[in-house]
Amino acid sequence: MPKTAALTAPLRKALLQTLQNRFEQNMQRHPRLVWAEVQERLESQPDKLASLAEMERTGGEPDVVGQDPTRGTYLYVDCAAESPSGRRSVCYDRAGLDSRKGNAPPADTAVDMAAAMGIELLTEAQYRELQTLGEFDLKTSSWVQTPDSIRQLGGALFCDRRYGTVFTYHNGAQSYYAARGFRGALRV
């Protein structure tokens, strides 16, 4: 479903129920937040609900991980144990994809998919913060936002968790692997 597509009433209801169940089952991620307040904000922003539906559909298992105290916005992040299965085997961005020589290219890029979904790739700091809430990417890895200085040289960053430690690595932006995807963030 494209991000811009409106959710039908039954899909909207099912998504809100899924998000509420996940919220209630993982209170350690948001101990001071109240579901009724989150739900009110979600229901007032159908475009954000459509983005969350895409995060869910592609295996992200989005959940609230915080609230901006100045703006009151909630931060949703993909909390699936491994990098979302529906967003793997992608190059970092369009320039990386276009630079591929030989071999069949992947169907998409992390940056393009995130934009189409109305979300952003996690920053390295957000990825590390997520790892304080649990253990993620023990078998997979996730592209993260890459500084322009690294991108201009052809590289891109990704992270994972191994040996009880969160690592940040580099790779060519044109690379893609079955076990590497991306995690997204959405402010609601």
Sequence and secondary structure as in RCSB ss.txt:
>XXXX:A:sequence
MPKTAALTAPLRKALLQTLQNRFEQNMQRHPRLVWAEVQERLESQPDKLASLAEMERTGGEPDVVGQDPTRGTYL
YVDCAAESPSGRRSVCYDRAGLDSRKGNAPPADTAVDMAAAMGIELLTEAQYRELQTLGEFDLKTSSWVQTPDSI
RQLGGALFCDRRYGTVFTYHNGAQSYYAARGFRGALRV
>XXXX:A:secstr
  TTS   HHHHHHHHHHHHHHHHHTGGGSTT  HHHHHHHHHT HHHHHHHHHHHHTT  EEEEEE TTT  EE
EEE  SSS GGG S BSSHHHHHT  SS   S BHHHHHHHHT EE  HHHHHHHHTSS   SS EEEE   HHH
HTTTEEEEEEEETTEEEEEEEETT   TTEEE EEEE 
